[in-house]
Amino acid sequence: MNQRKAPWYFLLLIILAGESVFILPFVLSRVFRPTVLDAFSLSNIQLGYCFSIYGIVALLSYLFGGPLADKYPPRKLIAISLWMTALGGFVYATFPSYFVLKILYGYWGFTTIFLFWAAMIKATRVWGGSASQGKAFGFLDGGRGLVGALFGTLGVLVFSFFISSEISKANISESKLAFKYVILISSGIVILVGILVWYFLKMSDKTEQEFISTKITVSQIREVLSLPSVWLLMIIILCAYVGYKITDVFSLYAQDVMFYNQVESAKVGTFLLFIRPIIGVIIGVIADRTQTTYWLLISFTISFLGALLFATGIISYSSIALFLISILVVATGVYAARSLYFAVMEKGKIPLTLTGTAVGIVSLIGYTPDIFSGPIIGYLLDNSPGEKGHQHVFLMLALFSIIGVIAAWYYHQLYKKKSNE
C-alpha cells in the first residue's frame, strides 16, 4: 500500500462525519431509549422492528454502495449522505406514527449506508497507509465514540434544560417537547458537518486517482470473494456487531434493574459513549505495535467475560460499583473488536483499490444484526420483563462472543503464518 498519508484533519473530518450520520437513527435512541419508547408509544419489540427495516434496506445498500466507493471521491458521497440523513431528522422531530417511523428508518438505512459506509472505510484505510491500520481504525472508532459521547452529553443538557418540572415528575408532553429540541439541534449539526466535509475533505486529483478504480469488473469481484479473509471477516463483524447492538440496552438496564430515572439512565448511556474513544485509541496504538489479529481475539474474549457478569444476575440495584465495572468490561471488549475488524483488512491481503467492493460484500453478512438483533432483543426484554429479560440478552452476547473468538483465532493463525512466510 502507498505509504503517503493524508493530513490529520482529514481523519478528524472522517471521524466527525462517521458518527454524526448515525446520531439520529441510533445514538439518540441509545442514550434516550426510555424516552424514545414513551414519546413514540413504542414497545421494545416495535423499536426493534424499526431497526430491522433499517437493516434490510442497509443490507442492499452495503452491496451496491460498496463498488460506488471505488469509483467516486469520498467527500462527495459522505457529504450528500449527511444532508439526506439530516432531512429525516426533521420528520423524526414531528413524532410520526409507527407506520411512518418504520418508513423513516428504511430511509435512513439507505442514506447512512449507500453513499456513506464504504466511502468512510476506504478513506480511513487510505489515511492509515501500510503501517498504521490499527491506529487509523482505532482512532476512527474511538473518535466516533467521542463525537457520540459529546452528542449524548449535549442531548442530555438540552433535554434537561427544556424540562420545566422536576425530572422524576415530568409528563410525556414535557418529555416530547424536550426531546424534539434534542432532535432538531442534532439535525442542524449533521447538516453543518456535511458542509465541512464537502469543502475540506479534499485530496489532490492525482492522489484520488491512485485509489479509484474506474470500472469494477466481475473478475475483480471474484478476486475479492476468493480471499479467506473476506469470509472470516463476515463472521467476525457479525459477532462484534451483535455486541455493539446490545450496548443499546444499558440505559434501559439502568432504568429496569437499577431503578434510575430518565436523565440518570441517559447519563449511563453517555458514560458508555465516553469509554469508546479511550478504548479505540489505546487498542489502535497497541495493535500496530504488535498484531492486530491477536488483539481482535483478546477483544472477543473480554466481551464474553463481561457478558457473563450480566447474564449470571449477580448485579443488583444496590451494586452500583459492580454495575459500572461490568459496563466497562463489556464496553472494552465490544469497542476493541469494533475498532479492529476493518484494521485487519491489510493483513488479510485485500487490495486497496477494491476496498469498497470488499466492504460491501463483507457487510452483506456482517451487518445483518441490523435486521435480526433488534426484534430478538425486544422479544427477550418484553417476554421476560425486568432483570430476567436482560440476563437473556447478555446470554446472547456471550454466545456470539464465543463464535467471534473462534473466527478471530482462525484469522490470526492463518495470516500470522502468511506474514511470517
N, C-alpha and C positions, 0 to 999 in steps of 0.2 A: 504493500500500500504506500502511496505517496506520503512522505514524512512531513510535508508542509502542512501547517495548520492555520485555520482562520483565527483572527484575534479573539481575545477573551470576551469582548462584548457580544460577539457572535453567539457564543454558548449561552451567555446571560439572556439574550433575546429568545433563544430556543427554550430555555428553562421557563421564562416568563410566559411564553405562549403555550408551552407544554402543559401547564397546569390550568391556566386561565380558561382554556377551551372546555375543560371538564368541570369548572366551578358550578355552572347552572344544573347540569344533569346529575352530578354525583356528589360534589363536595358539600353543597348546601344540605342535601338530604342526609349526608353522613354526620354533619355537625348538628343539624336540627331535626333529626329523624322523628322524635316525638311530636315536634311542632308541625312537621310536614304531614304526618298521619292525621293530626287533629284538623289542620287548616283545610286539607283536601278531603276530609272524611273518608280516609282510606284504612283498610286493614293492612297488616304486614304482607299478606299474600297478594293483595291488589297492587301494592307498590312493587312487589316482586315481578308481577306481570308486566308492569311498565318497563322495568329493567330488561325483561325478556324480549319485548318488542324492540327495544333499543338494540339488543344483542343480535336479533335476527337480521335487522337492517344493516348493522355493523358488519355482520359476517360477510355479506355480499360486498360491502364497501371495502373491506380488507382485501378481498380477492381482486377486485377491479381497480382499486385505488393504488395498489402496490406498484404495478407497472407504470402507472401515471407518474409516480415519484422518480422513476428512472428516465423520464422524458422531459420534465419541466423543472425550473428552478424552485427551490423550497419556499422562498419568501412569498411568491405569488400564491402558491397553493395554501400556505399556512394563514396568510392574511385574510383571504377570502373565506376560509373556513371559520375563522374567529368572528368575522362580521355576520355570517349566516347564523352561527350559533347564538350570538347576542340577540338577534331578532327574535329567536324563540323565547328568550328571557322575558320579553315584553308580553308575550302571550301567557307565559307562566305566571306573571305578576297579576293576571286577572283572575287567578284561581279557577281555571276552567273545569268543566265536568270531567268525570273519569274517562269518558269516551275521548274527549278532546286531549286529555292528558296523555292517553296512550298514543294518539297520533303525534303529539309533540315529541314524545320520547323516540318514536320512529324517525321523525325528522332529525332529531339530534343524533341518532345513530348514523345518519348519512353525513351531516355537517361536520361532526367531530372526527370522522374516520376517513371518508372517501378522499378528500383532498389533504388531510392533515397527517394521519398517523405515520405512514411510511416515509413521508417527506421529513418529519421530525427525526425519525430513527436514522435515516440516511444522512441528514445534516449533522447529527451528533457523531456518527461514525467517521465522517469526513474530518470533523474537528479533531477527533482523537488520534488520527494517524495510526501508525502501526504499533506504537509503543505505549499509548495512553488510553486504551479502550476501557479499562476498568475505571480510570479516573473520569473519562468522558461520560460514561453512563452512570457512574456513581454520583457525579456532580449533577447530572441531568435529573435523576430521580430524587436525590437529596434536595436539589434546588427547587424542584417541583413541589416537594414536601413543604419547604419553607414558604413558597408562594401560597400553597394551600392553607398553611397554618396562619399566614398573615390575612388571607381572605376570611378564614374562620374567625380569627380574632376581631377583625373589622366587623364581620357579620354579628358576632355576639355583642359588640359595643353598640352597633346600630340598633339591634333588636332590643337591648336593654334601655336605650335612650328613648325609644318610642313606646315603651310600656309605661303607661302613666300610673298604674296602680302597683301594689307590691307584686313581685314576680309570682309568688305562690298563689295569689288571688286573681291573676289576670284571666279574663274570659277569652273565649275563642275569637271574638271580634277584635279585641285588642291585639291578640297574638297574630292574627291575619294581617292587620294593618302594619304592625312592626315588621313582620316577615316580608311584606310587599316592598317596603323600603330597602330591605336587605337584597332582594332580587333585583330591583331597579338599579341600585348602586353597583351591584356586581355586573350587570349587563353593560352599564356605561364604561366600566373599567375594561371589560373584554373588548369593546369597540376601540378604546384607546390603545390597547396592546396591539390590535390589528394594524393600526396606523403606524406604530413604531416599527413593527415587523416589515411592513411594506416599504418603508423608506430607509431602514438601516440594516436589514438582514441581507446585505449585498456582498457578493463576491465578484471578482473580476470575470469578464466574459471568458477569458482563457481558462481560468480555474474551474468555472462552472462546466465548461465543455469536457473537461477531463473526467467528470463524474456523471455525465449524462449519456445514455445510450439512445440514439435517435430512433431506433426501431427494436422492439422486443420480439424475438423470433420464438417459434415452437422449440427449436433446438436449445435455446437458452433456458427456457422453462424446464425442459428435460434435464438440462445440466444441473439446475437447482434441485430438482426432485431426486436426482441420483445421489445427492450428498447425505450420508448418515446423520450429519449434524442437524439437517433440516427436520428430519423425522423425530429425532430426540428432542429438539427444541420445542416441537409441538407439545410433547408430553410435559416437559419442564415448565413451559409457560402456562399450560393449562393448570397444573398443580399450584404454581406460585400465584396465579391469578385468583384461584378459589380462595386462597389465604387472604389476598388483598380484599376481595369482596366481603369476606367475613368480618374484616375490621369495621365494616359499616355498622355492625350491631353493638359496638362498645358503648355508644351513647345511650342506646336502648337498654343495655345491660345495667348501666348506671341507674337508670330510672326503675327498671323492673326488679332488680335484685338488691341494689344498693340504696334504693328509695331516694334518689336525687330529684330535685325539681328540674324544670325545662332548661333553665340557664346553667345550672350545675352540670346537667347531662351534656349540654353543648360544650361546656368547658372541658369535659373529659374527651370529647371528640377533637377539640382543638389541641389539647395536650398531646394526643396521639399524632396529630399532624406535625408537631414540633419535634417529635422523635425522628421522623422520617429524614429530614435533612442531615441530622447528625449521623445516622446510620449510613446514609448514602455516601457521604464524603469519606467517612472512615473506611468503609468496606472497599470503596473505589481505589483509595490510595494503597491499602494493604494488598488488594488483589493484583495490582500492577507490579508490586514488588515481589510477589510470589507466583501463585497460579490462580487465575480467575475461576477455573473449573473446580478446583479444590474448595474454594470458599463458597461456591454455589452449593456444593454438597453439605458443608457445615451449616449453611443458612437453613436448608430444609430440616436438618436435624434439630436446630434450635426451635424452629416453628413447631415441630412435633412435640417437643418437651413443653413448650408454652401452652399448646392446645390441651395437653393432659392436665395442666393445673386448673383450667376452667372446667374440663369435662368431668373431673372427679368430684366436683361440688364442694371442694374444701374452702372456697371463697364465700364468706357470708357478709351480710350488710355491716357487721362490726369490724371486718378485717380490711380496713381501708388501705393500710400499707401493703398487704398481700395482694389486694386488687390492683394497685398501681404497679407493683413489681411484676405481676403476671402480664399486665398490659405491655410492659416494657419488654418482657421476654418474647411474647408473640410478635410484637412490632419489630423487634430486632431481626427475627428470622424471616418474617414476611417481607420487610422492606429491603433486607440484604439480598434476598433471592430476586426481588423485583429489580434491584439496581444492577444485577449481574447477568440476567439471562440474555440480554442482547449484547453484552460485553464479550461473550464467548463466541460470537459470530466469526471474529478474526481467527481464533484458534480452530474453528470448525471449517476453515478453508472456503468460506463463502465469498465470491468475488464482489468487490466494492461496487462495480458498475451495475450489478444485479441485486444490490441490497434491497431496493424497493420491492422487486418481484419476490425475493426470498421472504421478506417480512410479510407480504400479502399472503403467501402460501402458508407460512408458519402460523400466522394469526388466524387463519381459517379454522384451525382446530384449537389453537392455544387460547383464544378468547371466547370460546363457546360458553364459559361460565357466565358471560353476559346474558346468555339465554336461559340456562338452567339453574344457576345458583340462587337468583332472586326468588323464584317460586318455591324452591326447596327450602331455603332459609325461612321464608314466610310461612310455609306449611309447618315446619318444625316448631316455630315460635307460636303460631296460632293454635296448633293442635295440642301443645303442652304448655299452656301459659305459665309465665314466671320462670324460675330458675331451671326447672326440668327442660324446657324447650331450649334454653341457651346451652345447657350441657350437651344436648343432641347436636346442636350446631357446631360445637367445638370438637365433638367426636368426628364429625365430617371433616373438619380441618386436619385432625390427626391422621385420618385415612389418606387424604390427598398428600399430606406431607411425607408419609412413608413411600408412596408411589414416586414422589419427587426425589426422595433420597436415592432410590434405585436408579432412576433415569439419570440423575446428576452423576452418580458414581460411574455408570457405564460411559457417559460422555467424557468424564475425567480420565478414565482408563484408556479409552480409545485415542483421544487426542494428546494425552501425555506421551504415549508411545510414539505417535507421529512426530511430535515436537522433538523427542529425543533422537529419532532417526534423522 
